[in-house]
Amino acid sequence: MLSRFSTPLFLAVLLAALPACDTLGLGDDGSSPSVTGHYEASSLIVQTDTGTVDALARGTSIEMRLKPDNTVTNGVFFVPAEFTEEDTPGSRRIEFSGTWSQPTDSTVAFDHKADTFIRDTEWHVASGTLRTDTGEVRAMLVRRDNNS
């Protein structure tokens, strides 16, 4: 079957349109994709002794804002009592701020004083999300806006 458009014309149109599409998520200067913005957990699965638990469904929440100056603000990690240690019973609201870095185009790392898995794991960047999987915890944070 013959196309209505010639191959050279199709390629010319495609090449002209690609820069406007930003299909790779790169910055205007070809830099790494921007990860700045407000994030909230959309998935948080925890492996326990008794099986897999949907921690979000049980009240756990995570949110934070990643700023262009590589700071993390408004970080809140809420942990219900059922997920806290026996020596410190009760739910926990952990507020944190600190810094973030992007060691590679596809990973993000966090540094803050609070002792959380957020700080202790590598996060992978993909289409407006940050994802991690430690074997015990699998989480996905979704960027709700990029107004940092």
C-alpha positions in Angstrom: 0.0 0.0 0.0 1.4 3.4 -0.9 1.3 6.3 1.6 -0.2 9.7 0.8 3.1 11.2 1.9 6.5 10.6 0.5 9.1 9.2 2.8 11.4 12.3 2.6 8.4 14.6 3.3 7.3 12.5 6.3 10.8 12.5 7.7 11.2 16.2 7.3 7.9 16.9 9.1 8.8 14.4 11.9 12.2 15.9 12.4 10.7 19.4 12.5 8.1 18.4 15.1 10.3 16.3 17.4 11.9 19.3 19.3 8.5 20.5 20.2 7.4 17.1 21.5 10.0 16.7 24.2 9.3 13.0 24.1 12.4 12.1 26.1 11.5 14.5 28.9 14.8 16.4 28.5 15.2 20.0 29.5 15.3 22.7 26.8 19.1 22.6 26.8 19.2 18.8 26.5 19.9 18.4 30.2 18.4 15.7 32.5 14.6 15.7 32.9 13.4 18.0 35.6 12.2 16.3 38.7 11.2 19.4 40.6 7.7 19.6 41.9 5.3 18.4 44.5 5.1 14.6 45.0 2.7 12.3 46.8 2.8 8.5 47.2 0.4 6.7 44.9 1.7 3.2 45.8 3.4 1.9 48.9 3.7 -1.9 49.3 5.4 -3.3 52.3 6.6 -6.9 52.7 5.9 -8.2 56.3 6.4 -11.5 58.1 2.8 -12.3 57.3 2.7 -11.2 53.6 2.4 -8.2 51.4 0.6 -5.1 52.8 -0.8 -2.0 50.9 0.5 0.6 53.4 -1.4 3.5 51.7 -4.7 1.6 52.2 -3.8 1.3 55.9 -3.1 5.1 56.3 0.5 5.6 55.4 1.3 8.7 53.4 4.3 10.4 51.9 4.6 13.9 50.3 7.4 16.3 49.6 8.4 19.2 47.4 11.6 19.0 45.3 12.9 22.6 44.6 15.1 23.6 41.7 17.9 24.5 44.2 18.1 20.8 45.1 16.3 21.2 48.5 13.5 19.1 49.8 10.8 21.0 51.6 7.4 20.1 53.1 8.4 16.5 53.5 5.9 14.5 55.5 6.0 10.7 56.1 3.0 9.5 58.1 3.4 6.0 59.6 0.4 4.4 61.3 0.9 2.6 64.6 0.8 -0.9 63.1 4.0 -0.2 61.2 6.0 1.3 64.0 8.6 -0.6 66.1 7.4 -2.3 69.3 9.7 -0.2 71.5 8.1 3.0 70.1 4.4 2.2 69.8 2.0 4.7 68.2 1.7 6.4 64.9 4.4 8.7 63.7 4.3 11.9 61.6 7.9 12.4 60.4 8.5 15.8 58.9 11.7 16.2 56.9 13.6 18.6 54.8 17.0 18.3 53.3 18.5 18.0 49.8 18.1 15.9 46.7 20.6 15.0 44.0 20.4 13.4 40.6 23.5 11.1 40.4 22.3 9.9 36.9 19.6 11.0 34.5 17.4 8.2 35.7 18.0 8.2 39.5 17.4 10.6 42.4 18.9 10.4 45.9 17.7 12.1 49.1 19.6 13.4 52.1 17.8 14.4 55.3 18.2 13.9 59.1 15.1 11.7 59.5 15.8 8.0 59.5 13.5 6.9 56.7 13.7 4.4 53.8 13.2 7.5 51.6 16.7 8.6 52.4 18.2 5.1 52.4 17.2 4.0 48.9 17.8 4.9 45.3 14.8 6.3 43.5 14.3 5.9 39.7 12.9 8.7 37.6 10.2 7.8 35.0 7.4 9.9 33.4 6.6 12.2 36.4 7.2 9.5 39.0 9.9 8.5 41.4 10.0 4.7 42.2 12.0 2.5 44.5 12.0 -1.2 45.4 14.1 -2.4 48.4 12.7 -5.9 48.5 10.9 -5.0 51.7 9.3 -1.7 50.4 8.1 -0.9 46.9 7.0 2.7 46.5 5.9 5.1 43.8 5.7 8.9 44.2 3.7 10.8 41.6 4.4 14.4 40.7 1.2 16.3 41.3 2.6 19.6 39.9 5.9 21.0 38.9 5.4 24.4 40.5 8.4 24.2 42.8 
